[in-house]
């Protein structure tokens, strides 16, 4: 089974050695760059805002 870093460890799973600060900074920078790239690829949104203005229903 695959797991994310944010998933809590299983009760029987041993915790590894702590992540060094410089490795964490590199990982966070890489994640930030990936997120920025994904945002650029999805902008602008797929559809522009519709200028439709509803009128009163006929009586």
HTML snippet that shows the backbone in 3Dmol.js (N, CA, C, O; Angstrom):
<script src="https://3Dmol.org/build/3Dmol-min.js"></script>
<div id="view" style="width:600px;height:400px;position:relative"></div>
<script>
const pdb = `
ATOM      1  N   UNK A   1       0.843  -1.175   0.000  1.00  0.00           N
ATOM      2  CA  UNK A   1       0.000   0.000   0.000  1.00  0.00           C
ATOM      3  C   UNK A   1       0.894   1.246   0.000  1.00  0.00           C
ATOM      4  O   UNK A   1       1.904   1.291   0.702  1.00  0.00           O
ATOM      5  N   UNK A   2       0.518   2.246  -0.786  1.00  0.00           N
ATOM      6  CA  UNK A   2       1.300   3.473  -0.817  1.00  0.00           C
ATOM      7  C   UNK A   2       0.774   4.446   0.225  1.00  0.00           C
ATOM      8  O   UNK A   2      -0.404   4.431   0.583  1.00  0.00           O
ATOM      9  N   UNK A   3       1.671   5.284   0.698  1.00  0.00           N
ATOM     10  CA  UNK A   3       1.312   6.237   1.743  1.00  0.00           C
ATOM     11  C   UNK A   3       1.922   7.586   1.428  1.00  0.00           C
ATOM     12  O   UNK A   3       2.968   7.669   0.785  1.00  0.00           O
ATOM     13  N   UNK A   4       1.266   8.644   1.884  1.00  0.00           N
ATOM     14  CA  UNK A   4       1.797   9.991   1.778  1.00  0.00           C
ATOM     15  C   UNK A   4       2.628  10.294   3.010  1.00  0.00           C
ATOM     16  O   UNK A   4       2.539   9.608   4.028  1.00  0.00           O
ATOM     17  N   UNK A   5       3.444  11.346   2.895  1.00  0.00           N
ATOM     18  CA  UNK A   5       4.250  11.771   4.039  1.00  0.00           C
ATOM     19  C   UNK A   5       3.359  12.222   5.196  1.00  0.00           C
ATOM     20  O   UNK A   5       3.737  12.096   6.360  1.00  0.00           O
ATOM     21  N   UNK A   6       2.184  12.746   4.874  1.00  0.00           N
ATOM     22  CA  UNK A   6       1.299  13.280   5.910  1.00  0.00           C
ATOM     23  C   UNK A   6       0.543  12.199   6.667  1.00  0.00           C
ATOM     24  O   UNK A   6      -0.017  12.465   7.730  1.00  0.00           O
ATOM     25  N   UNK A   7       0.519  10.983   6.132  1.00  0.00           N
ATOM     26  CA  UNK A   7      -0.184   9.896   6.808  1.00  0.00           C
ATOM     27  C   UNK A   7       0.539   9.533   8.105  1.00  0.00           C
ATOM     28  O   UNK A   7       1.767   9.453   8.131  1.00  0.00           O
ATOM     29  N   UNK A   8      -0.218   9.315   9.174  1.00  0.00           N
ATOM     30  CA  UNK A   8       0.436   8.916  10.419  1.00  0.00           C
ATOM     31  C   UNK A   8       1.033   7.515  10.281  1.00  0.00           C
ATOM     32  O   UNK A   8       0.523   6.695   9.519  1.00  0.00           O
ATOM     33  N   UNK A   9       2.103   7.244  11.010  1.00  0.00           N
ATOM     34  CA  UNK A   9       2.718   5.919  10.916  1.00  0.00           C
ATOM     35  C   UNK A   9       1.818   4.847  11.523  1.00  0.00           C
ATOM     36  O   UNK A   9       1.033   5.109  12.434  1.00  0.00           O
ATOM     37  N   UNK A  10       1.953   3.651  11.000  1.00  0.00           N
ATOM     38  CA  UNK A  10       1.239   2.512  11.576  1.00  0.00           C
ATOM     39  C   UNK A  10       1.794   2.283  12.986  1.00  0.00           C
ATOM     40  O   UNK A  10       2.954   2.603  13.244  1.00  0.00           O
ATOM     41  N   UNK A  11       0.994   1.741  13.893  1.00  0.00           N
ATOM     42  CA  UNK A  11       1.483   1.503  15.258  1.00  0.00           C
ATOM     43  C   UNK A  11       2.719   0.604  15.298  1.00  0.00           C
ATOM     44  O   UNK A  11       3.568   0.756  16.177  1.00  0.00           O
ATOM     45  N   UNK A  12       2.822  -0.324  14.359  1.00  0.00           N
ATOM     46  CA  UNK A  12       3.963  -1.241  14.356  1.00  0.00           C
ATOM     47  C   UNK A  12       5.133  -0.702  13.538  1.00  0.00           C
ATOM     48  O   UNK A  12       6.210  -1.298  13.536  1.00  0.00           O
ATOM     49  N   UNK A  13       4.935   0.413  12.846  1.00  0.00           N
ATOM     50  CA  UNK A  13       5.972   0.965  11.980  1.00  0.00           C
ATOM     51  C   UNK A  13       6.961   1.799  12.798  1.00  0.00           C
ATOM     52  O   UNK A  13       6.564   2.666  13.576  1.00  0.00           O
ATOM     53  N   UNK A  14       8.226   1.529  12.612  1.00  0.00           N
ATOM     54  CA  UNK A  14       9.253   2.288  13.315  1.00  0.00           C
ATOM     55  C   UNK A  14       9.446   3.633  12.623  1.00  0.00           C
ATOM     56  O   UNK A  14       9.438   3.723  11.396  1.00  0.00           O
ATOM     57  N   UNK A  15       9.617   4.657  13.418  1.00  0.00           N
ATOM     58  CA  UNK A  15       9.883   5.975  12.841  1.00  0.00           C
ATOM     59  C   UNK A  15      11.345   6.009  12.408  1.00  0.00           C
ATOM     60  O   UNK A  15      12.232   5.519  13.107  1.00  0.00           O
ATOM     61  N   UNK A  16      11.570   6.599  11.239  1.00  0.00           N
ATOM     62  CA  UNK A  16      12.924   6.702  10.713  1.00  0.00           C
ATOM     63  C   UNK A  16      13.684   7.834  11.378  1.00  0.00           C
ATOM     64  O   UNK A  16      13.221   8.446  12.340  1.00  0.00           O
ATOM     65  N   UNK A  17      14.854   8.090  10.838  1.00  0.00           N
ATOM     66  CA  UNK A  17      15.650   9.196  11.361  1.00  0.00           C
ATOM     67  C   UNK A  17      15.001  10.507  10.930  1.00  0.00           C
ATOM     68  O   UNK A  17      14.386  10.564   9.865  1.00  0.00           O
ATOM     69  N   UNK A  18      15.124  11.551  11.727  1.00  0.00           N
ATOM     70  CA  UNK A  18      14.519  12.835  11.366  1.00  0.00           C
ATOM     71  C   UNK A  18      15.133  13.395  10.075  1.00  0.00           C
ATOM     72  O   UNK A  18      16.308  13.175   9.780  1.00  0.00           O
ATOM     73  N   UNK A  19      14.326  14.105   9.334  1.00  0.00           N
ATOM     74  CA  UNK A  19      14.775  14.700   8.077  1.00  0.00           C
ATOM     75  C   UNK A  19      15.661  15.915   8.384  1.00  0.00           C
ATOM     76  O   UNK A  19      15.253  16.793   9.144  1.00  0.00           O
ATOM     77  N   UNK A  20      16.864  15.976   7.804  1.00  0.00           N
ATOM     78  CA  UNK A  20      17.734  17.139   8.031  1.00  0.00           C
ATOM     79  C   UNK A  20      17.081  18.422   7.498  1.00  0.00           C
ATOM     80  O   UNK A  20      16.295  18.380   6.552  1.00  0.00           O
ATOM     81  N   UNK A  21      17.415  19.547   8.111  1.00  0.00           N
ATOM     82  CA  UNK A  21      16.801  20.832   7.750  1.00  0.00           C
ATOM     83  C   UNK A  21      17.035  21.182   6.287  1.00  0.00           C
ATOM     84  O   UNK A  21      16.111  21.642   5.615  1.00  0.00           O
ATOM     85  N   UNK A  22      18.248  20.977   5.776  1.00  0.00           N
ATOM     86  CA  UNK A  22      18.525  21.354   4.381  1.00  0.00           C
ATOM     87  C   UNK A  22      17.758  20.465   3.399  1.00  0.00           C
ATOM     88  O   UNK A  22      17.364  20.929   2.328  1.00  0.00           O
ATOM     89  N   UNK A  23      17.544  19.210   3.747  1.00  0.00           N
ATOM     90  CA  UNK A  23      16.768  18.309   2.890  1.00  0.00           C
ATOM     91  C   UNK A  23      15.300  18.737   2.896  1.00  0.00           C
ATOM     92  O   UNK A  23      14.638  18.731   1.858  1.00  0.00           O
ATOM     93  N   UNK A  24      14.807  19.105   4.062  1.00  0.00           N
ATOM     94  CA  UNK A  24      13.418  19.572   4.167  1.00  0.00           C
ATOM     95  C   UNK A  24      13.219  20.839   3.340  1.00  0.00           C
ATOM     96  O   UNK A  24      12.217  20.964   2.635  1.00  0.00           O
ATOM     97  N   UNK A  25      14.160  21.781   3.418  1.00  0.00           N
ATOM     98  CA  UNK A  25      14.058  23.024   2.647  1.00  0.00           C
ATOM     99  C   UNK A  25      14.040  22.737   1.150  1.00  0.00           C
ATOM    100  O   UNK A  25      13.259  23.336   0.411  1.00  0.00           O
ATOM    101  N   UNK A  26      14.901  21.821   0.699  1.00  0.00           N
ATOM    102  CA  UNK A  26      14.935  21.455  -0.723  1.00  0.00           C
ATOM    103  C   UNK A  26      13.612  20.819  -1.143  1.00  0.00           C
ATOM    104  O   UNK A  26      13.081  21.131  -2.209  1.00  0.00           O
ATOM    105  N   UNK A  27      13.086  19.938  -0.314  1.00  0.00           N
ATOM    106  CA  UNK A  27      11.827  19.269  -0.631  1.00  0.00           C
ATOM    107  C   UNK A  27      10.682  20.274  -0.698  1.00  0.00           C
ATOM    108  O   UNK A  27       9.862  20.228  -1.616  1.00  0.00           O
ATOM    109  N   UNK A  28      10.626  21.189   0.282  1.00  0.00           N
ATOM    110  CA  UNK A  28       9.562  22.189   0.300  1.00  0.00           C
ATOM    111  C   UNK A  28       9.668  23.130  -0.904  1.00  0.00           C
ATOM    112  O   UNK A  28       8.644  23.515  -1.467  1.00  0.00           O
ATOM    113  N   UNK A  29      10.877  23.504  -1.307  1.00  0.00           N
ATOM    114  CA  UNK A  29      11.070  24.364  -2.478  1.00  0.00           C
ATOM    115  C   UNK A  29      10.605  23.643  -3.739  1.00  0.00           C
ATOM    116  O   UNK A  29       9.961  24.244  -4.599  1.00  0.00           O
ATOM    117  N   UNK A  30      10.930  22.361  -3.847  1.00  0.00           N
ATOM    118  CA  UNK A  30      10.501  21.570  -5.007  1.00  0.00           C
ATOM    119  C   UNK A  30       8.973  21.472  -5.046  1.00  0.00           C
ATOM    120  O   UNK A  30       8.373  21.612  -6.112  1.00  0.00           O
ATOM    121  N   UNK A  31       8.348  21.236  -3.907  1.00  0.00           N
ATOM    122  CA  UNK A  31       6.886  21.168  -3.840  1.00  0.00           C
ATOM    123  C   UNK A  31       6.268  22.505  -4.246  1.00  0.00           C
ATOM    124  O   UNK A  31       5.267  22.542  -4.962  1.00  0.00           O
ATOM    125  N   UNK A  32       6.864  23.592  -3.789  1.00  0.00           N
ATOM    126  CA  UNK A  32       6.361  24.922  -4.120  1.00  0.00           C
ATOM    127  C   UNK A  32       6.474  25.193  -5.619  1.00  0.00           C
ATOM    128  O   UNK A  32       5.553  25.748  -6.219  1.00  0.00           O
ATOM    129  N   UNK A  33       7.597  24.805  -6.225  1.00  0.00           N
ATOM    130  CA  UNK A  33       7.774  24.987  -7.667  1.00  0.00           C
ATOM    131  C   UNK A  33       6.754  24.159  -8.443  1.00  0.00           C
ATOM    132  O   UNK A  33       6.191  24.634  -9.429  1.00  0.00           O
ATOM    133  N   UNK A  34       6.516  22.937  -8.010  1.00  0.00           N
ATOM    134  CA  UNK A  34       5.517  22.089  -8.672  1.00  0.00           C
ATOM    135  C   UNK A  34       4.125  22.706  -8.579  1.00  0.00           C
ATOM    136  O   UNK A  34       3.366  22.684  -9.548  1.00  0.00           O
ATOM    137  N   UNK A  35       3.795  23.250  -7.425  1.00  0.00           N
ATOM    138  CA  UNK A  35       2.481  23.863  -7.241  1.00  0.00           C
ATOM    139  C   UNK A  35       2.341  25.115  -8.113  1.00  0.00           C
ATOM    140  O   UNK A  35       1.292  25.332  -8.719  1.00  0.00           O
ATOM    141  N   UNK A  36       3.393  25.936  -8.179  1.00  0.00           N
ATOM    142  CA  UNK A  36       3.359  27.131  -9.022  1.00  0.00           C
ATOM    143  C   UNK A  36       3.187  26.761 -10.490  1.00  0.00           C
ATOM    144  O   UNK A  36       2.419  27.401 -11.208  1.00  0.00           O
ATOM    145  N   UNK A  37       3.895  25.735 -10.934  1.00  0.00           N
ATOM    146  CA  UNK A  37       3.787  25.289 -12.326  1.00  0.00           C
ATOM    147  C   UNK A  37       2.374  24.783 -12.625  1.00  0.00           C
ATOM    148  O   UNK A  37       1.813  25.091 -13.676  1.00  0.00           O
ATOM    149  N   UNK A  38       1.808  24.018 -11.713  1.00  0.00           N
ATOM    150  CA  UNK A  38       0.452  23.500 -11.915  1.00  0.00           C
ATOM    151  C   UNK A  38      -0.557  24.642 -11.986  1.00  0.00           C
ATOM    152  O   UNK A  38      -1.493  24.593 -12.784  1.00  0.00           O
ATOM    153  N   UNK A  39      -0.375  25.659 -11.165  1.00  0.00           N
ATOM    154  CA  UNK A  39      -1.277  26.807 -11.190  1.00  0.00           C
ATOM    155  C   UNK A  39      -1.179  27.536 -12.527  1.00  0.00           C
ATOM    156  O   UNK A  39      -2.200  27.917 -13.100  1.00  0.00           O
ATOM    157  N   UNK A  40       0.042  27.730 -13.027  1.00  0.00           N
ATOM    158  CA  UNK A  40       0.227  28.400 -14.315  1.00  0.00           C
ATOM    159  C   UNK A  40      -0.426  27.615 -15.445  1.00  0.00           C
ATOM    160  O   UNK A  40      -0.971  28.208 -16.376  1.00  0.00           O
ATOM    161  N   UNK A  41      -0.377  26.309 -15.376  1.00  0.00           N
ATOM    162  CA  UNK A  41      -0.947  25.468 -16.433  1.00  0.00           C
ATOM    163  C   UNK A  41      -2.474  25.469 -16.414  1.00  0.00           C
ATOM    164  O   UNK A  41      -3.101  25.172 -17.431  1.00  0.00           O
ATOM    165  N   UNK A  42      -3.074  25.794 -15.286  1.00  0.00           N
ATOM    166  CA  UNK A  42      -4.537  25.778 -15.195  1.00  0.00           C
ATOM    167  C   UNK A  42      -5.149  27.166 -15.269  1.00  0.00           C
ATOM    168  O   UNK A  42      -6.365  27.306 -15.133  1.00  0.00           O
ATOM    169  N   UNK A  43      -4.341  28.195 -15.481  1.00  0.00           N
ATOM    170  CA  UNK A  43      -4.859  29.560 -15.540  1.00  0.00           C
ATOM    171  C   UNK A  43      -4.880  30.017 -16.977  1.00  0.00           C
ATOM    172  O   UNK A  43      -3.907  29.731 -17.676  1.00  0.00           O
ATOM    173  N   UNK A  44      -5.863  30.683 -17.480  1.00  0.00           N
ATOM    174  CA  UNK A  44      -7.098  31.063 -16.810  1.00  0.00           C
ATOM    175  C   UNK A  44      -8.031  29.869 -16.686  1.00  0.00           C
ATOM    176  O   UNK A  44      -7.814  28.816 -17.286  1.00  0.00           O
ATOM    177  N   UNK A  45      -9.044  30.057 -15.914  1.00  0.00           N
ATOM    178  CA  UNK A  45     -10.015  28.977 -15.720  1.00  0.00           C
ATOM    179  C   UNK A  45     -10.624  28.591 -17.059  1.00  0.00           C
ATOM    180  O   UNK A  45     -10.537  29.354 -18.022  1.00  0.00           O
ATOM    181  N   UNK A  46     -11.227  27.441 -17.130  1.00  0.00           N
ATOM    182  CA  UNK A  46     -11.706  26.913 -18.407  1.00  0.00           C
ATOM    183  C   UNK A  46     -12.764  27.782 -19.068  1.00  0.00           C
ATOM    184  O   UNK A  46     -12.776  27.889 -20.294  1.00  0.00           O
ATOM    185  N   UNK A  47     -13.638  28.395 -18.316  1.00  0.00           N
ATOM    186  CA  UNK A  47     -14.710  29.202 -18.898  1.00  0.00           C
ATOM    187  C   UNK A  47     -14.729  30.590 -18.271  1.00  0.00           C
ATOM    188  O   UNK A  47     -14.597  30.720 -17.054  1.00  0.00           O
ATOM    189  N   UNK A  48     -14.892  31.625 -19.086  1.00  0.00           N
ATOM    190  CA  UNK A  48     -15.001  32.974 -18.524  1.00  0.00           C
ATOM    191  C   UNK A  48     -16.355  33.160 -17.833  1.00  0.00           C
ATOM    192  O   UNK A  48     -17.269  32.355 -18.010  1.00  0.00           O
ATOM    193  N   UNK A  49     -16.466  34.204 -17.065  1.00  0.00           N
ATOM    194  CA  UNK A  49     -17.712  34.513 -16.375  1.00  0.00           C
ATOM    195  C   UNK A  49     -18.774  34.847 -17.408  1.00  0.00           C
ATOM    196  O   UNK A  49     -18.505  35.571 -18.367  1.00  0.00           O
ATOM    197  N   UNK A  50     -19.959  34.332 -17.222  1.00  0.00           N
ATOM    198  CA  UNK A  50     -21.057  34.582 -18.152  1.00  0.00           C
ATOM    199  C   UNK A  50     -21.679  35.948 -17.885  1.00  0.00           C
ATOM    200  O   UNK A  50     -21.982  36.266 -16.735  1.00  0.00           O
ATOM    201  N   UNK A  51     -21.878  36.768 -18.929  1.00  0.00           N
ATOM    202  CA  UNK A  51     -22.505  38.077 -18.729  1.00  0.00           C
ATOM    203  C   UNK A  51     -24.026  37.998 -18.700  1.00  0.00           C
ATOM    204  O   UNK A  51     -24.687  39.035 -18.758  1.00  0.00           O
ATOM    205  N   UNK A  52     -24.596  36.814 -18.614  1.00  0.00           N
ATOM    206  CA  UNK A  52     -26.046  36.626 -18.643  1.00  0.00           C
ATOM    207  C   UNK A  52     -26.704  37.319 -17.453  1.00  0.00           C
ATOM    208  O   UNK A  52     -26.290  37.142 -16.308  1.00  0.00           O
ATOM    209  N   UNK A  53     -27.743  38.117 -17.747  1.00  0.00           N
ATOM    210  CA  UNK A  53     -28.520  38.784 -16.700  1.00  0.00           C
ATOM    211  C   UNK A  53     -29.961  38.316 -16.843  1.00  0.00           C
ATOM    212  O   UNK A  53     -30.594  38.597 -17.862  1.00  0.00           O
ATOM    213  N   UNK A  54     -30.494  37.615 -15.856  1.00  0.00           N
ATOM    214  CA  UNK A  54     -31.865  37.115 -15.981  1.00  0.00           C
ATOM    215  C   UNK A  54     -32.874  38.264 -15.969  1.00  0.00           C
ATOM    216  O   UNK A  54     -32.667  39.280 -15.306  1.00  0.00           O
ATOM    217  N   UNK A  55     -33.942  38.091 -16.695  1.00  0.00           N
ATOM    218  CA  UNK A  55     -35.017  39.088 -16.721  1.00  0.00           C
ATOM    219  C   UNK A  55     -36.172  38.598 -15.874  1.00  0.00           C
ATOM    220  O   UNK A  55     -36.190  37.452 -15.426  1.00  0.00           O
ATOM    221  N   UNK A  56     -37.132  39.473 -15.661  1.00  0.00           N
ATOM    222  CA  UNK A  56     -38.315  39.073 -14.896  1.00  0.00           C
ATOM    223  C   UNK A  56     -39.096  38.031 -15.683  1.00  0.00           C
ATOM    224  O   UNK A  56     -39.171  38.088 -16.910  1.00  0.00           O
ATOM    225  N   UNK A  57     -39.662  37.101 -14.977  1.00  0.00           N
ATOM    226  CA  UNK A  57     -40.507  36.094 -15.616  1.00  0.00           C
ATOM    227  C   UNK A  57     -41.811  36.756 -16.053  1.00  0.00           C
ATOM    228  O   UNK A  57     -42.347  37.594 -15.327  1.00  0.00           O
ATOM    229  N   UNK A  58     -42.331  36.394 -17.230  1.00  0.00           N
ATOM    230  CA  UNK A  58     -43.597  36.995 -17.663  1.00  0.00           C
ATOM    231  C   UNK A  58     -44.730  36.591 -16.716  1.00  0.00           C
ATOM    232  O   UNK A  58     -44.773  35.464 -16.224  1.00  0.00           O
ATOM    233  N   UNK A  59     -45.628  37.515 -16.476  1.00  0.00           N
ATOM    234  CA  UNK A  59     -46.772  37.255 -15.582  1.00  0.00           C
ATOM    235  C   UNK A  59     -47.861  36.484 -16.269  1.00  0.00           C
ATOM    236  O   UNK A  59     -48.887  36.186 -15.657  1.00  0.00           O
TER     237      UNK A  59
END
`;
const viewer = $3Dmol.createViewer("view");
viewer.addModel(pdb, "pdb");
viewer.setStyle({}, {cartoon: {color: "spectrum"}});
viewer.zoomTo();
viewer.render();
</script>
